[in-house]
Amino acid sequence: MKRLMTIIIDDEEPKLYEIFCCFNYIFTRKSYVVFTDNSRDKDGKLLFYAGKYEKIDDDTLKVNIKLGDAELKIVNEVINTLIEGAVKRIQEAQ
């Protein structure tokens, strides 16, 4: 998947987002994406969004950000695993 994609969230206007990660989950048979528009919250922390997606074309995803509790848990586990792996690689490189 490309690093920058046009994403349509719940039938809103398309907007360009940066893709953090995407994955297919075998048990739900759905595809998930974690993405950001590089905006920040009031504390300066980068905001990320996540949802189920369907590919419209090579440059566009349609994303449903309404995830159930089980899906949110799956997404959080994937993100935490990615972050832990990145931290480990950085520590090993030092």
Backbone as JSON, one array per atom type, in Angstrom:
{
  "sequence": "MKRLMTIIIDDEEPKLYEIFCCFNYIFTRKSYVVFTDNSRDKDGKLLFYAGKYEKIDDDTLKVNIKLGDAELKIVNEVINTLIEGAVKRIQEAQ",
  "N": [[0.84, -1.17, 0.0], [0.42, 2.27, -0.64], [2.2, 5.07, 0.81], [0.91, 7.52, 1.13], [-2.5, 8.09, 0.9], [-5.72, 8.66, -0.56], [-8.48, 9.02, 1.46], [-11.78, 8.14, 2.19], [-13.9, 8.8, 4.67], [-16.56, 7.35, 6.17], [-18.43, 8.29, 4.19], [-17.75, 11.0, 3.97], [-16.09, 13.95, 2.62], [-13.41, 13.19, 0.39], [-10.02, 12.92, 1.54], [-6.51, 13.48, 1.85], [-4.37, 11.23, 3.47], [-1.77, 9.97, 5.63], [-0.52, 6.73, 5.67], [-0.15, 4.6, 8.37], [-0.18, 1.87, 9.09], [-1.47, -1.18, 7.67], [-3.59, -4.04, 7.68], [-4.81, -7.39, 7.27], [-7.25, -9.25, 8.95], [-7.66, -12.45, 9.86], [-9.7, -13.73, 11.34], [-11.9, -11.99, 11.42], [-12.16, -11.54, 8.81], [-11.7, -9.12, 7.57], [-10.26, -6.02, 6.42], [-7.99, -3.72, 7.83], [-6.97, -0.37, 8.61], [-4.6, 1.97, 9.79], [-4.16, 5.36, 10.22], [-3.11, 8.81, 9.6], [-3.6, 12.37, 9.58], [-1.66, 13.98, 10.25], [-2.32, 15.85, 12.16], [-2.52, 17.32, 15.44], [-3.25, 16.79, 18.95], [-4.44, 18.74, 21.8], [-2.3, 18.54, 23.52], [-0.17, 18.26, 21.9], [0.25, 15.77, 20.83], [0.45, 13.4, 18.21], [-2.31, 12.64, 16.18], [-4.02, 9.66, 15.47], [-6.04, 7.57, 13.39], [-8.31, 4.84, 12.94], [-9.74, 2.11, 11.12], [-12.03, -0.12, 9.41], [-11.46, -1.06, 6.05], [-12.2, -0.69, 2.55], [-10.86, -1.13, -0.62], [-11.0, 1.3, -3.04], [-9.73, 2.19, -5.38], [-6.34, 2.19, -6.71], [-5.38, 4.4, -5.35], [-7.21, 5.16, -3.43], [-9.12, 4.69, -0.49], [-12.04, 3.5, 1.16], [-13.21, 4.08, 4.3], [-14.49, 2.77, 7.28], [-14.85, 4.0, 10.35], [-16.12, 3.16, 12.58], [-15.66, 1.0, 14.91], [-16.06, -2.07, 16.66], [-15.7, -3.15, 20.12], [-14.08, -5.49, 20.23], [-12.75, -5.3, 17.78], [-11.36, -2.89, 18.13], [-9.61, -3.69, 20.11], [-8.05, -5.55, 18.71], [-6.82, -3.85, 16.79], [-5.37, -2.13, 18.52], [-3.6, -4.01, 19.65], [-2.08, -4.74, 17.4], [-0.88, -2.25, 16.75], [0.6, -1.76, 19.12], [2.36, -3.95, 19.01], [3.83, -3.32, 16.7], [5.05, -0.91, 17.5], [6.56, -1.77, 19.75], [8.31, -3.52, 18.44], [9.7, -1.71, 16.8], [10.94, -0.06, 18.72], [12.61, -1.94, 19.93], [14.32, -2.6, 17.79], [15.59, -0.11, 17.45], [16.91, 0.16, 19.91], [18.66, -2.02, 19.75], [20.29, -1.19, 17.69], [21.77, 0.8, 18.77]],
  "CA": [[0.0, 0.0, 0.0], [1.16, 3.52, -0.72], [2.37, 5.8, 2.07], [-0.15, 8.53, 1.14], [-3.7, 7.61, 0.2], [-6.95, 9.4, -0.37], [-9.39, 8.22, 2.27], [-13.15, 8.62, 2.38], [-14.36, 8.3, 5.97], [-18.01, 7.36, 6.38], [-19.07, 9.1, 3.15], [-17.35, 12.41, 3.99], [-15.27, 14.34, 1.48], [-12.1, 12.54, 0.36], [-8.92, 13.7, 2.09], [-5.24, 12.77, 1.79], [-3.86, 10.8, 4.77], [-0.57, 9.15, 5.64], [-0.82, 5.4, 6.17], [0.76, 4.08, 9.39], [-0.12, 0.43, 8.8], [-2.72, -1.83, 7.28], [-3.49, -5.48, 7.85], [-6.01, -8.22, 7.15], [-7.41, -10.08, 10.13], [-8.26, -13.68, 9.35], [-10.9, -14.13, 12.07], [-13.04, -11.14, 11.04], [-12.14, -11.48, 7.34], [-11.77, -7.7, 7.2], [-9.0, -5.29, 6.3], [-7.95, -2.57, 8.73], [-5.93, 0.61, 8.31], [-4.32, 3.0, 10.8], [-3.71, 6.47, 9.39], [-3.07, 10.12, 10.24], [-3.51, 13.56, 8.74], [-0.57, 14.7, 10.91], [-2.8, 16.86, 13.1], [-2.13, 17.02, 16.82], [-4.23, 17.15, 19.97], [-4.07, 19.94, 22.57], [-1.02, 18.29, 24.18], [0.85, 18.13, 20.87], [0.42, 14.37, 20.41], [-0.03, 13.09, 16.87], [-3.59, 11.92, 16.17], [-4.17, 8.55, 14.54], [-7.39, 7.05, 13.21], [-8.29, 3.45, 12.48], [-11.04, 1.62, 10.67], [-12.1, -1.16, 8.37], [-11.44, -0.39, 4.76], [-12.31, -1.37, 1.26], [-10.07, -0.41, -1.61], [-11.78, 1.82, -4.16], [-8.77, 2.06, -6.48], [-4.96, 2.15, -6.21], [-5.08, 5.6, -4.57], [-8.34, 5.56, -2.59], [-9.76, 3.74, 0.42], [-13.25, 3.91, 1.87], [-12.95, 3.6, 5.65], [-15.53, 2.84, 8.31], [-14.12, 4.13, 11.61], [-16.94, 2.64, 13.68], [-15.17, -0.33, 15.25], [-16.53, -2.64, 17.91], [-14.69, -3.32, 21.16], [-13.14, -6.55, 19.84], [-11.93, -4.78, 16.69], [-10.45, -1.91, 18.71], [-8.57, -4.45, 20.81], [-7.17, -6.09, 17.66], [-6.04, -2.73, 16.24], [-4.42, -1.72, 19.55], [-2.56, -5.04, 19.76], [-1.2, -4.62, 16.23], [-0.1, -1.02, 16.9], [1.57, -1.97, 20.2], [3.39, -4.88, 18.52], [4.68, -2.57, 15.77], [5.85, 0.04, 18.28], [7.53, -2.54, 20.52], [9.33, -4.0, 17.51], [10.52, -0.58, 16.38], [11.76, 0.33, 19.87], [13.63, -2.98, 20.1], [15.31, -2.44, 16.72], [16.35, 1.1, 17.73], [17.79, -0.15, 21.03], [19.69, -2.93, 19.28], [21.16, -0.46, 16.79], [22.59, 1.77, 19.53]],
  "C": [[0.89, 1.24, 0.0], [1.22, 4.2, 0.64], [1.3, 6.88, 2.22], [-1.31, 8.01, 0.32], [-4.83, 8.6, 0.42], [-7.91, 8.49, 0.38], [-10.73, 8.93, 2.37], [-13.64, 7.98, 3.67], [-15.87, 8.46, 6.05], [-18.73, 8.34, 5.46], [-18.81, 10.6, 3.24], [-16.53, 12.71, 2.74], [-13.92, 13.62, 1.53], [-11.01, 13.48, 0.86], [-7.66, 12.84, 2.04], [-4.73, 12.49, 3.2], [-2.58, 10.01, 4.58], [-0.9, 7.82, 6.31], [0.26, 4.99, 7.17], [0.92, 2.57, 9.2], [-1.48, -0.04, 8.31], [-2.51, -3.33, 7.41], [-4.84, -6.13, 7.63], [-6.06, -9.09, 8.39], [-8.25, -11.28, 9.75], [-9.59, -14.01, 10.04], [-12.12, -13.28, 11.74], [-13.21, -11.08, 9.52], [-12.3, -10.05, 6.83], [-10.36, -7.13, 7.13], [-9.09, -4.03, 7.14], [-6.79, -1.65, 8.34], [-5.83, 1.58, 9.5], [-3.66, 4.14, 10.04], [-3.75, 7.79, 10.16], [-3.1, 11.22, 9.18], [-2.44, 14.5, 9.3], [-1.05, 15.87, 11.77], [-2.46, 16.39, 14.51], [-3.23, 17.45, 17.79], [-3.7, 18.34, 20.77], [-2.75, 19.78, 23.3], [0.13, 18.09, 23.19], [1.08, 16.71, 20.39], [-0.23, 14.16, 19.05], [-1.31, 12.26, 16.95], [-3.58, 10.85, 15.08], [-5.63, 8.13, 14.51], [-7.27, 5.62, 12.72], [-9.69, 3.06, 12.03], [-10.89, 0.46, 9.71], [-12.1, -0.45, 7.03], [-11.77, -1.33, 3.62], [-11.59, -0.49, 0.25], [-10.98, 0.01, -2.76], [-10.97, 1.73, -5.45], [-7.37, 2.11, -5.88], [-4.61, 3.33, -5.3], [-6.12, 5.94, -3.51], [-8.87, 4.4, -1.76], [-11.04, 4.34, 0.97], [-13.15, 3.26, 3.24], [-14.15, 3.82, 6.55], [-14.81, 2.86, 9.65], [-14.93, 3.66, 12.82], [-16.54, 1.19, 13.94], [-15.77, -0.79, 16.57], [-15.39, -2.82, 18.89], [-13.65, -4.36, 20.79], [-12.21, -6.05, 18.73], [-10.93, -3.74, 17.21], [-9.3, -2.61, 19.44], [-7.56, -5.01, 19.81], [-6.25, -5.0, 17.13], [-4.99, -2.28, 17.26], [-3.29, -2.72, 19.71], [-1.57, -4.96, 18.6], [-0.31, -3.39, 16.37], [0.98, -1.21, 17.98], [2.69, -2.9, 19.77], [4.35, -4.16, 17.58], [5.6, -1.61, 16.53], [6.92, -0.68, 19.08], [8.66, -3.05, 19.63], [10.26, -2.88, 17.06], [11.45, -0.13, 17.5], [12.9, -0.66, 20.06], [14.72, -2.84, 19.04], [16.17, -1.21, 16.96], [17.35, 0.84, 18.85], [18.93, -1.05, 20.6], [20.71, -2.21, 18.4], [22.1, 0.49, 17.54], [23.8, 1.14, 20.14]]
}
